[in-house]
């Protein structure tokens, strides 16, 4: 019978064979990110302190409604979904 100490110290960890080297380093166009106190948006700046445009992103919203088609016995339920993307 093995003890818990033997199980902790014996052998190579099972996932060690799955490890791979880190990917190549990619330089990003910004050096710092701060939050604008008025807009609450991130402000990206380069190494010289100049603002860098990081592109736009949209917003989305969605709704979901539940439906019941048979309320007098076993419920037959479904639902509808929709979404909007800017």
N, C-alpha and C positions, 0 to 999 in steps of 0.2 A: 504494500500500500504506500502511495506517495503522500508526502506531507505538503501542506500549503507552501512551505518555504522552498521545497524542491520544485514545485510547479512554477513559482515566481522567478527562480534563478536559473532554471535549466533550459538550455536551447535558445534558438533564435526566435524572435517574435513571429507569429504566423503571417502577419501582413508585411513584413520587411521586404519580401520579394516583389511587392506591388509598388514600391517606391520608385520614383523616377527623378532625374535632375530637374531643377527649377528651369522654367522657360527663359529664353533670352530676354534681357532687360529692354523695355521699350520706354523711351523718353517721352513724357507727356508734355504738351505745349504750355502747361501751367506749373507754377512752383508753389503757390499758396491758394487757399480757398478761405474766404471769410463770408460772413452773412451780413448783408446790407440791413441796417436796423429799421429802415423805413419800409422796404419792400419784402423783407424776410427771404430774399433770394440769395443764392450763392454767387459770390463775385470771384472769378478766377483771375489771377494775376501771374504774369510771367516773371522770370528772374530779374527783370529790370523794374518791376512794379507796375507795368502797364497792364490794363484790363485785356483779357483774352476772351473772345467770343467762343463759347462752347456749343453753339447750336441751339436750336429750339426743340421743345418737346410739347406734345399735346396733352390734353386732359381727357379723361373719359368718365362716364357715369353710366349706371345701369339700374334697371328695375326688375323685380321678379314678383309675380302674382301667383297665388295658389288658387286652384280651382277644385271644387268638389261637385261631382255630377250625380251622386246618389247618396242623399243624406239620411234615408230611412233604414238602410241596412249597412252592409260592409261598404265603406267609402271607396269610391273609385276616384283617386286623386291624381292630379297632374299639375303642371305649372307652366307659365309663360315667362320668357326672358327677352329683354332687348337691351341694347347698349348704344351709346353715342360716343363718337371719337372726334376730337378736334384735330 
